[in-house]
Amino acid sequence: MKTSTQRQFKAIKVWIVIACLALLVAYTLYQTARNHQFQFFGDLFYEANINAKVVALTFDDGPSRKGTDPVIRILREHNIKGTFYLNGRHIETKPELVTQLIDAGHEIGNHSYSHKRMVFMGYKQVANEVESTRALIRGVGYEGKIHFRPPYGKNLFILPYYLSKKGITTVTWDVEPETFNQGEDTPELIVKRTMANVKPGSVILLHVMYGDGSTLRALPEIITRLKSRGYDFATVSELIALSRENTTKD
């Protein structure tokens, strides 16, 4: 017959096992949520399956008065079209800046309304974040395809499920040269990291709307060096089309 101490010890072992399993599940979900090259539902695009030296320059956040004019000027000087993932709250207060991006021929994407992490948002909140921003983008006259980029590249279940139901492609990236650590994102280091990781079909993530301007200062050199290596530039939609075309041929 088991003693009271033995029963207590067994109960403790059971709770330890349950706690360990819970921690394992939580850790697995955490790693899944932060993996911007995997999602449970729908279409995810983070690089093109191509051999041709073509890449997409993508820019998150904003628009801002600090970054919009300079980035348009730089891209115009190099005859490049970029893809801008914008926040609804900033579109709402600065629609004229979105119009400038559209008039310059750039692609516009949806980067949520509030730029809050959407991993644990409910279905209605996800829908509001996506649809309110989509409506604002259409409201300033953009007629192209609108893809969605999750804030911080994070999603888990509800966001990708909602996007898949709406037929919206999730777009992330495979090259992220910024670390956001103070003192570690000099223009020289941003250029170096970009060139060390780029490959045919890469989607390059950059932030030029805010910050200390290091990425904006790095951008002309990134473009110049990529061109010197024989790279051409495309919007995300163009890169997706090239990837699908190449996959069909295979």
Secondary structure, 3 states (H helix, E strand, C coil): CCCHHHHHHHHHHHHHHHHHHHHHHHHHHHHHHHCCCCCCCCCEECECCCCCCEEEEEEECCCCCCCHHHHHHHHHHCCCCCEEEECHHHHHHCHHHHHHHHHCCCEEEECCCCCCCCCCCCHHHHHHHHHHHHHHHHHCCCCCCCCECCHHHCCCCHHHHHHHHHCCCEECCCECCCCCCCCCCCHHHHHHHHHHHCCCCEEEEECCCCCCCHHHHHHHHHHHHHHHCCCEEECHHHHHHHHHHHHHHC
